[in-house]
Amino acid sequence: MRIAGLGVDIADVAKMRKILAGKARGRFVENTFTRNEVECAKGGNNIAKLATNFAAKEAVYKAFGTGWIEGRDVEVLRDRETGAPGIKLHGEIGKIAKKRGIKKVMVSLSCTESAAVAVALLIS
């Protein structure tokens, strides 16, 4: 196994709150988060969790060096027993991962009242 990519991102929780309070909330949530992510964030009401998931998606795309492709193609999962975060890839980024021989995407997440941060590590 070897490290094939590293990405980090920080998201502003207040900015996420503002986006989710605006008229574009439905479209933004639908285009960015999977149904599972919204449910995990208490129906989309846990703004900090959504901001953390957004940072994770950005960190994964940075690790791949592709730039943002599709929000729902990077899914942030949480282990039901431990709460540990994980990543599941779908769509175009899933195809890119397979082509590059990526076996696992590791992610670390953290959040305060004002900022959410994520680090993603690609393992091949």
N, CA, C and O of each residue as an XYZ file, in Angstrom:
496
protein
N       0.842     -1.185      0.000
C       0.000      0.000      0.000
C       0.883      1.242      0.000
O       1.955      1.273      0.605
N       0.402      2.253     -0.691
C       1.130      3.518     -0.696
C       0.145      4.677     -0.712
O      -1.006      4.534     -1.125
N       0.624      5.823     -0.254
C      -0.196      7.034     -0.271
C      -0.213      7.565     -1.697
O       0.835      7.804     -2.296
N      -1.414      7.747     -2.232
C      -1.558      8.193     -3.614
C      -2.096      9.617     -3.711
O      -2.143     10.182     -4.804
N      -2.498     10.201     -2.595
C      -3.008     11.567     -2.625
C      -3.387     12.035     -1.241
O      -3.749     11.237     -0.376
N      -3.301     13.343     -1.036
C      -3.644     13.961      0.244
C      -4.379     15.263     -0.044
O      -3.953     16.059     -0.881
N      -5.484     15.469      0.658
C      -6.239     16.706      0.483
C      -6.764     17.196      1.820
O      -7.056     16.398      2.710
N      -6.884     18.500      1.959
C      -7.429     19.096      3.177
C      -8.364     20.235      2.780
O      -8.139     20.919      1.782
N      -9.410     20.426      3.571
C     -10.319     21.541      3.315
C     -10.904     22.018      4.629
O     -11.047     21.249      5.579
N     -11.237     23.288      4.671
C     -11.912     23.881      5.822
C     -13.152     24.605      5.309
O     -13.095     25.352      4.332
N     -14.271     24.370      5.985
C     -15.535     25.000      5.594
C     -16.005     25.912      6.723
O     -15.868     25.588      7.902
N     -16.553     27.041      6.343
C     -17.075     28.021      7.284
C     -18.503     27.634      7.665
O     -19.389     27.613      6.810
N     -18.731     27.328      8.935
C     -20.051     26.891      9.399
C     -21.092     27.996      9.224
O     -22.231     27.715      8.851
N     -20.715     29.244      9.488
C     -21.653     30.363      9.325
C     -22.072     30.511      7.859
O     -23.235     30.797      7.572
N     -21.141     30.321      6.944
C     -21.471     30.404      5.521
C     -22.430     29.277      5.137
O     -23.374     29.492      4.377
N     -22.186     28.076      5.665
C     -23.085     26.958      5.394
C     -24.477     27.256      5.947
O     -25.481     26.970      5.294
N     -24.538     27.828      7.142
C     -25.828     28.186      7.752
C     -26.576     29.183      6.850
O     -27.786     29.069      6.652
N     -25.836     30.161      6.309
C     -26.434     31.180      5.439
C     -26.960     30.551      4.149
O     -28.057     30.885      3.699
N     -26.198     29.660      3.562
C     -26.627     28.973      2.335
C     -27.897     28.173      2.601
O     -28.839     28.202      1.808
N     -27.912     27.459      3.725
C     -29.052     26.596      4.030
C     -30.286     27.376      4.465
O     -31.393     26.838      4.462
N     -30.104     28.630      4.834
C     -31.248     29.481      5.198
C     -31.817     30.204      3.972
O     -32.892     30.799      4.039
N     -31.094     30.147      2.865
C     -31.502     30.876      1.670
C     -32.459     30.116      0.775
O     -32.833     28.975      1.047
N     -32.838     30.776     -0.289
C     -33.800     30.225     -1.248
C     -33.259     28.992     -1.976
O     -34.032     28.133     -2.401
N     -31.947     28.906     -2.118
C     -31.342     27.809     -2.878
C     -31.092     26.565     -2.020
O     -30.466     25.615     -2.491
N     -31.567     26.551     -0.778
C     -31.311     25.422      0.132
C     -31.617     24.072     -0.507
O     -30.759     23.190     -0.533
N     -32.831     23.907     -1.020
C     -33.235     22.612     -1.567
C     -32.333     22.145     -2.685
O     -31.895     20.995     -2.704
N     -32.057     23.037     -3.615
C     -31.204     22.693     -4.757
C     -29.783     22.379     -4.296
O     -29.173     21.419     -4.767
N     -29.256     23.191     -3.374
C     -27.904     22.967     -2.870
C     -27.810     21.611     -2.164
O     -26.898     20.831     -2.437
N     -28.735     21.336     -1.276
C     -28.714     20.068     -0.533
C     -28.856     18.896     -1.490
O     -28.123     17.912     -1.383
N     -29.786     18.993     -2.418
C     -30.033     17.905     -3.372
C     -28.826     17.628     -4.259
O     -28.546     16.473     -4.577
N     -28.107     18.675     -4.662
C     -26.954     18.520     -5.550
C     -25.660     18.171     -4.821
O     -24.693     17.745     -5.452
N     -25.632     18.346     -3.510
C     -24.382     18.201     -2.770
C     -24.336     16.978     -1.871
O     -23.289     16.343     -1.743
N     -25.451     16.641     -1.250
C     -25.459     15.587     -0.237
C     -26.354     14.422     -0.635
O     -27.388     14.605     -1.278
N     -25.934     13.211     -0.237
C     -26.761     12.034     -0.483
C     -27.899     12.011      0.541
O     -27.847     12.706      1.556
N     -28.901     11.223      0.270
C     -30.028     11.070      1.196
C     -29.520     10.604      2.571
O     -29.977     11.089      3.606
N     -28.586      9.673      2.567
C     -28.004      9.164      3.812
C     -27.315     10.280      4.605
O     -27.443     10.338      5.828
N     -26.595     11.156      3.924
C     -25.914     12.259      4.605
C     -26.912     13.228      5.227
O     -26.706     13.704      6.344
N     -27.976     13.516      4.520
C     -29.006     14.421      5.038
C     -29.683     13.800      6.257
O     -29.899     14.476      7.263
N     -30.015     12.519      6.165
C     -30.644     11.830      7.298
C     -29.716     11.801      8.506
O     -30.157     12.008      9.636
N     -28.437     11.546      8.270
C     -27.441     11.514      9.348
C     -27.295     12.881     10.008
O     -26.950     12.976     11.185
N     -27.560     13.938      9.243
C     -27.476     15.305      9.771
C     -28.845     15.770     10.263
O     -29.194     16.945     10.146
N     -29.602     14.845     10.807
C     -30.916     15.140     11.394
C     -31.821     15.872     10.409
O     -32.384     16.926     10.705
N     -31.935     15.277      9.234
C     -32.799     15.860      8.215
C     -32.257     17.137      7.611
O     -33.005     17.916      7.020
N     -30.959     17.356      7.756
C     -30.339     18.564      7.215
C     -30.308     19.707      8.200
O     -29.896     20.812      7.846
N     -30.734     19.471      9.429
C     -30.754     20.534     10.436
C     -29.470     20.634     11.253
O     -29.277     21.614     11.973
N     -28.594     19.646     11.157
C     -27.313     19.721     11.845
C     -26.320     20.392     10.887
O     -25.639     19.726     10.107
N     -26.257     21.706     10.964
C     -25.447     22.502     10.026
C     -23.972     22.148     10.139
O     -23.282     22.063      9.124
N     -23.479     21.940     11.347
C     -22.064     21.612     11.539
C     -21.710     20.303     10.847
O     -20.640     20.195     10.248
N     -22.588     19.308     10.917
C     -22.314     18.022     10.268
C     -22.317     18.181      8.750
O     -21.481     17.592      8.065
N     -23.245     18.969      8.220
C     -23.263     19.205      6.776
C     -22.013     19.967      6.338
O     -21.446     19.666      5.288
N     -21.582     20.940      7.122
C     -20.356     21.684      6.796
C     -19.149     20.746      6.820
O     -18.262     20.845      5.973
N     -19.123     19.838      7.792
C     -18.021     18.875      7.891
C     -18.036     17.932      6.695
O     -16.985     17.627      6.131
N     -19.217     17.472      6.307
C     -19.319     16.608      5.127
C     -18.882     17.344      3.866
O     -18.220     16.769      3.002
N     -19.255     18.616      3.765
C     -18.853     19.418      2.607
C     -17.320     19.528      2.553
O     -16.716     19.371      1.492
N     -16.705     19.799      3.705
C     -15.238     19.877      3.756
C     -14.612     18.545      3.355
O     -13.591     18.520      2.668
N     -15.219     17.439      3.780
C     -14.700     16.116      3.422
C     -14.744     15.893      1.916
O     -13.788     15.381      1.333
N     -15.838     16.272      1.294
C     -15.972     16.126     -0.157
C     -14.891     16.940     -0.875
O     -14.247     16.449     -1.803
N     -14.702     18.171     -0.441
C     -13.666     19.026     -1.033
C     -12.276     18.419     -0.831
O     -11.460     18.420     -1.753
N     -12.006     17.904      0.361
C     -10.704     17.306      0.651
C     -10.443     16.097     -0.245
O      -9.325     15.904     -0.722
N     -11.468     15.288     -0.472
C     -11.314     14.119     -1.344
C     -10.996     14.562     -2.766
O     -10.077     14.028     -3.388
N     -11.736     15.522     -3.283
C     -11.460     15.996     -4.639
C     -10.066     16.611     -4.747
O      -9.400     16.463     -5.772
N      -9.626     17.294     -3.702
C      -8.263     17.849     -3.699
C      -7.229     16.731     -3.695
O      -6.201     16.833     -4.365
N      -7.494     15.668     -2.947
C      -6.565     14.532     -2.915
C      -6.428     13.903     -4.307
O      -5.339     13.489     -4.705
N      -7.533     13.838     -5.031
C      -7.498     13.306     -6.399
C      -6.918     14.305     -7.390
O      -6.446     13.918     -8.459
N      -6.950     15.603     -7.038
C      -6.437     16.633     -7.943
C      -7.359     16.910     -9.109
O      -6.915     17.415    -10.140
N      -8.639     16.589     -8.967
C      -9.575     16.735    -10.080
C     -10.392     18.013    -10.022
O     -10.948     18.437    -11.035
N     -10.472     18.632     -8.854
C     -11.444     19.688     -8.667
C     -12.806     19.047     -8.465
O     -12.975     17.845     -8.670
N     -13.771     19.857     -8.064
C     -15.123     19.374     -7.759
C     -15.757     18.782     -9.015
O     -15.763     19.420    -10.068
N     -16.286     17.573     -8.907
C     -16.973     16.942    -10.039
C     -18.475     16.899     -9.762
O     -19.256     17.512    -10.491
N     -18.882     16.187     -8.727
C     -20.297     16.041     -8.370
C     -20.369     15.773     -6.870
O     -19.743     14.836     -6.375
N     -21.121     16.583     -6.154
C     -21.191     16.478     -4.702
C     -21.581     15.118     -4.179
O     -20.965     14.608     -3.243
N     -22.594     14.528     -4.772
C     -23.088     13.246     -4.266
C     -22.203     12.073     -4.642
O     -22.422     10.966     -4.150
N     -21.205     12.278     -5.501
C     -20.300     11.189     -5.869
C     -19.302     10.855     -4.765
O     -18.706      9.778     -4.772
N     -19.121     11.766     -3.827
C     -18.308     11.493     -2.640
C     -19.285     11.464     -1.470
O     -19.856     12.488     -1.096
N     -19.467     10.274     -0.899
C     -20.422     10.120      0.196
C     -19.674      9.920      1.508
O     -18.802      9.058      1.617
N     -20.027     10.727      2.495
C     -19.422     10.619      3.821
C     -20.316      9.710      4.661
O     -21.499      9.984      4.862
N     -19.723      8.634      5.141
C     -20.441      7.664      5.956
C     -19.942      7.743      7.397
O     -18.830      8.207      7.648
N     -20.749      7.299      8.322
C     -20.335      7.210      9.731
C     -20.623      5.799     10.205
O     -21.723      5.288      9.999
N     -19.648      5.161     10.839
C     -19.841      3.838     11.414
C     -20.914      3.924     12.492
O     -20.834      4.772     13.381
N     -21.901      3.067     12.421
C     -23.027      3.120     13.360
C     -22.607      2.859     14.810
O     -23.226      3.384     15.736
N     -21.579      2.066     15.009
C     -21.141      1.746     16.373
C     -20.159      2.764     16.932
O     -20.294      3.199     18.075
N     -19.175      3.143     16.133
C     -18.100      3.997     16.636
C     -18.232      5.458     16.232
O     -17.648      6.336     16.867
N     -19.001      5.722     15.172
C     -19.108      7.085     14.653
C     -17.952      7.478     13.756
O     -17.910      8.601     13.255
N     -17.004      6.560     13.546
C     -15.834      6.852     12.713
C     -16.272      7.171     11.283
O     -17.135      6.487     10.733
N     -15.682      8.204     10.681
C     -16.062      8.570      9.313
C     -15.414      7.664      8.274
O     -14.332      7.116      8.484
N     -16.099      7.526      7.163
C     -15.576      6.790      6.023
C     -16.066      7.448      4.750
O     -16.943      8.311      4.784
N     -15.507      7.044      3.642
C     -15.858      7.618      2.344
C     -16.251      6.503      1.387
O     -15.594      5.465      1.314
N     -17.328      6.737      0.659
C     -17.743      5.837     -0.415
C     -17.794      6.673     -1.686
O     -18.389      7.751     -1.709
N     -17.166      6.168     -2.743
C     -17.109      6.894     -4.010
C     -18.121      6.336     -4.994
O     -18.336      5.125     -5.060
N     -18.738      7.223     -5.755
C     -19.729      6.861     -6.754
C     -19.378      7.572     -8.067
O     -18.478      8.411     -8.101
N     -20.074      7.239     -9.116
C     -20.001      7.989    -10.371
C     -18.608      8.165    -10.930
O     -17.776      7.259    -10.870
N     -18.365      9.351    -11.477
C     -17.104      9.654    -12.178
C     -15.888      9.510    -11.272
O     -14.876      8.952    -11.694
N     -15.962     10.000    -10.039
C     -14.789      9.903     -9.159
C     -14.530      8.451     -8.768
O     -13.384      8.072     -8.522
N     -15.574      7.640     -8.707
C     -15.404      6.211     -8.463
C     -14.651      5.547     -9.611
O     -13.795      4.690     -9.392
N     -14.980      5.951    -10.837
C     -14.284      5.424    -12.022
C     -12.820      5.855    -12.026
O     -11.932      5.064    -12.346
N     -12.576      7.116    -11.666
C     -11.201      7.629    -11.610
C     -10.411      6.860    -10.559
O      -9.259      6.495    -10.791
N     -11.024      6.611     -9.407
C     -10.352      5.869     -8.330
C      -9.971      4.467     -8.804
O      -8.857      4.005     -8.558
N     -10.876      3.812     -9.465
C     -10.609      2.455     -9.958
C      -9.464      2.468    -10.973
O      -8.571      1.622    -10.931
N      -9.506      3.438    -11.881
C      -8.471      3.553    -12.917
C      -7.089      3.803    -12.299
O      -6.077      3.308    -12.795
N      -7.064      4.580    -11.205
C      -5.792      4.900    -10.536
C      -5.378      3.846     -9.507
O      -4.308      3.956     -8.908
N      -6.195      2.851     -9.303
C      -5.856      1.799     -8.350
C      -6.022      2.210     -6.894
O      -5.329      1.689     -6.020
N      -6.929      3.132     -6.630
C      -7.174      3.573     -5.251
C      -7.992      2.493     -4.540
O      -9.089      2.146     -4.978
N      -7.456      1.975     -3.458
C      -8.105      0.901     -2.702
C      -8.943      1.422     -1.545
O      -9.930      0.800     -1.152
N      -8.543      2.570     -1.000
C      -9.245      3.099      0.161
C      -9.055      4.615      0.224
O      -8.011      5.144     -0.157
N     -10.095      5.299      0.718
C     -10.007      6.730      1.005
C     -10.216      6.876      2.506
O     -11.284      6.565      3.032
N      -9.192      7.347      3.178
C      -9.278      7.580      4.618
C      -9.588      9.051      4.837
O      -9.132      9.907      4.079
N     -10.365      9.346      5.876
C     -10.733     10.727      6.145
C     -10.757     10.966      7.643
O     -11.141     10.100      8.429
N     -10.333     12.170      8.015
C     -10.409     12.618      9.402
C     -11.173     13.935      9.396
O     -10.905     14.819      8.582
N     -12.140     14.055     10.324
C     -13.020     15.217     10.361
C     -12.987     15.867     11.735
O     -12.820     15.191     12.751
N     -13.146     17.189     11.757
C     -13.246     17.908     13.029
C     -14.063     19.169     12.795
O     -14.093     19.711     11.690
N     -14.730     19.631     13.862
C     -15.604     20.786     13.717
C     -15.666     21.581     15.010
O     -15.674     21.012     16.102
N     -15.711     22.906     14.877
C     -15.979     23.803     15.992
C     -17.251     24.566     15.639
O     -17.874     24.274     14.618
N     -17.644     25.521     16.445
C     -18.822     26.325     16.127
C     -18.649     27.109     14.837
O     -19.629     27.408     14.155
N     -17.411     27.443     14.500
C     -17.191     28.306     13.343
C     -16.556     27.634     12.134
O     -16.675     28.141     11.018
N     -15.883     26.501     12.333
C     -15.169     25.893     11.217
C     -15.247     24.372     11.252
O     -15.266     23.748     12.314
N     -15.290     23.799     10.053
C     -15.258     22.348      9.882
C     -14.052     22.032      9.006
O     -13.833     22.684      7.985
N     -13.277     21.039      9.404
C     -12.078     20.697      8.660
C     -12.064     19.203      8.356
O     -12.548     18.385      9.137
N     -11.501     18.874      7.209
C     -11.383     17.479      6.795
C     -10.051     17.255      6.104
O      -9.558     18.110      5.368
N      -9.483     16.088      6.357
C      -8.264     15.642      5.687
C      -8.574     14.303      5.040
O      -9.116     13.407      5.688
N      -8.234     14.164      3.770
C      -8.471     12.915      3.039
C      -7.145     12.353      2.542
O      -6.278     13.081      2.059
N      -7.016     11.051      2.672
C      -5.801     10.343      2.253
C      -6.201      9.220      1.315
O      -7.033      8.383      1.665
N      -5.614      9.196      0.123
C      -5.881      8.139     -0.837
C      -4.825      7.051     -0.701
O      -3.627      7.331     -0.684
N      -5.282      5.814     -0.605
C      -4.378      4.662     -0.474
C      -4.526      3.789     -1.700
O      -5.637      3.421     -2.082
N      -3.387      3.455     -2.325
C      -3.418      2.558     -3.487
C      -2.678      1.277     -3.161
O      -2.586      0.386     -4.006
